[in-house]
Amino acid sequence: MAIPQTVLVVEDDDAILESIVYQLTRAGYRVLRSSDGAQGLRLFQSQRPDLVILDLMLPALDGWRFTEQVRAEDPRVPVIVCSARTSEFDRVHGLELGADDYVTKPFSMKELMARVNAHLRRAELHRQPAGRTPIESDPLRIDPEQVQAYANGQSIGLTPREFEVLYALARSAGKPIPRNRLYREVWGYEMLAGDRSVDVFVRKVRQKLAKALPDHPFIQTHYGVGY
């Protein structure tokens, strides 16, 4: 019998918390819950869940600091932010701090569950990368088995989501990929209007590539098309 995957939900609105927990439990996940960020972080550290659903405006420890702490300890676990903060600044800031996804309230529970399922399927793919071969463009090696890219043999420190963005671009063999297609390939569902996730993650990948290989501009922007 397979061990159910564990999802940690950190949300201080009781009605939203109960609704999310109900849907996750019904879908067969093991669920941990917390109504404040400090307790949520302790649960994360002791239980090591497979995915985190996180509000931002939390007592004791806010979602931004929570995300920073989680990313410092574990770059691999998917983090989905669910927040009433809808500005572009908040979305971009959350993604830049390390969240993998950003859902604004009010949200469709069906949409949230689709995102949870997609992130966990992707995480499972990282554990079993059969059929995905490394891509090499000297001096860069992109290795699906390690979920990492290497410059002259040294890891450039990509998170799993950053790795997927780079791997999808590298697989295109120089052909531009529209943003919505890149989003679909990496996140596993359709991109909503106004979503900046692709741009944020491409920028993060570029920064890490530039730090490791400053003389090799691997990712090019095709204005009006994508990357």
N, C-alpha and C positions, 0 to 999 in steps of 0.2 A: 504493500500500500504506500503510495507516494506521500511524502511529508508536505503538508500545505505550506505555501509561501506566506511569509509574514509581512503585514502592512502596518506601519505605525501612523496613526492619525493624531495630529496635534492641532486642536481647534477649541476655542473658548466659547463658541456659541453652542449651547447644549442641543438645540434642535438640529442644527447642521451636523454636529458630531454624531448624534444618534442615527440620523439618516444615512450618513456615509458608512458608519459601522454596520448598520443593518444590511446595506447593499453588498458590502465586502464579505460579510459573513455568509450571506445568501449565495454568493459566488464561490464559496469554498475556501476563502482566505482565512488565515489566523490573524486576528486583529488585536493590536495594542492601542490604547487610547490615552490621551492626556489633554487637560484643559489649560495647561500653562507650559511655557517654553522650557523652563528649568527642569520640571519633572519629565517632559518629553525628551530632553537631551539625556537625562539619566537612563530612561528606558532605551533610548537608542544605543547608548554605550554598553548597557548590560545585555540587551537582547539581540542586537545587530539585525534589524529587520531587513527584508529584501527591497522595500520601497517605503518612502515617507510621503504623506500628504500633509501639507503644512499651511496654516494661516500665518499672516505676518503680524497682525496686531494682537500680540499675546501678552498676558501678565508674566512677570518674573524674568522672562528672557524673550525678546522679540524675535520674529521669524528671520530677520536679516542676520542677527548674531548667531541664531541657531544654525542657519545655513552655512555661515562661515566656519563654525566649529565642526559641523558634520563633514564639510569638505576637507578640513585640515586633518581629520581622522580617517576618512574613507572617501576617496575620489570616485568610487564605483557605484555606490547605492543611488538609484534614481530618486530625485526629490521633485515632487509636483507641488507648486505653490497654488493655493486657492485663496484668493483675497478680494476684498471689496475695494482695494486700491487699484484704480483702473487707468491711471495716467501712464503715458508712454515711458516717462522717467522711472516709475515704479516697476513696470514690466522689465525694462532693460536692466535696471539696477539689480533686480532679483536674479535674472539670468546671468549677469556678469559675476555675481557673488558665488554662483555655483548651482542654482536651480536648473533642472533639466526642462521644466515646463511651467507655464503660468496660466492659470484659469481664473477668470474674473467672476465674482459673485454678482447677481445670482447665476448659477450655472445649471446645466442639465445633468442630472445624475447619470443618464445614459452616456453622455459625452465623457464625464469623468471616468466611468468604468471602462470605456473604450480606451482611454489614455492609460489607465492603470494596466490593463491587459497588454497593451502594446509595449509599454516600458518593460514589463516583466518578461514578455516574449523576447525582447531584445537582450535583456540581461541573461536569459537562458542561452541565447545564441552565442554570447560571449564565452559562456562556459563550455559550449560544444560547437566550435567553429568549423566543423567538417564541411568541406566543399568550398571554403573561402581561402584562396591562396594569397601569399604575400605579394606585394607590388613593390618593385624597386626602381628608383630613379636616382642613380648615384649622385650624391652620397646619402640619399634618403631611402630607408626601408620601412614599409608599412606592413605590420605583421598582425593579421587577425587572431592568431593563436594567443598572442600576448596582449591583444587589444591596445597596441602601442605603436608609435613610430619612432624610428631611431635615426639619428644623424651621426654618421661616422661611428656607428656602433653604440652611441649613447642615447638613452631615452630622452625624448623631448618633453615628457611629462603631460601627455594628453589625458583628459578624462575620457571615459567610454563614449560620451556623446560627442565630444570633440573628435575622437578617433573615427566615429561613424561618418561625420561630416567629411573629414579628410579622405577616408576610404571611398566614399561615394564619388567625390570629385576625381580621385585618382582613377577609379574604374571607368570614368567617361573618356579616358585617353585623349584629353585635350579638347573634347567637344563641350561647349557651354551647356550647363544644366540650369533650367529655369528654377527660381526660388521655390515655387510650389511643388515641383517634382522632387527637388532635393529634400524638402520638408517631408513629403510623403515617403520617400525612401528611408529617411533617417528616423523620423518620429513615428511613422506607421499609420498616419491618418491625414486627412485633408487639412491644409492650412487655412485658418480663418482670416478674414480681411483685417489688415492692420497688424498682424502678428510679425514681430521683429526677430523671432528666434533665430532664423537662418542667418541674418546679418550679424547678430551678436556672436553666434558661435563661429562663423567664418572669421570674424575679427579676432576672436580668441585664438583660433588655430594659427592665423597669420602671425600674431604676436609671438607665439611659441616657436614657429618656424623661423621667423626673423631673428629671434634671439639665438637659436641654435645654428642657423645657416644664413647669415646676413646677406650673402652675395647671391642667394638663389630665390628669386620671387616666384614661388611655385603656384600661387593662386592668383588668377587674374579676374578682374571684374568686367563683365560684358554688360554695359549700361543698357537698361531696358530689357535685358534677357535674364541674366543671373550670373553664375560664376563658372 
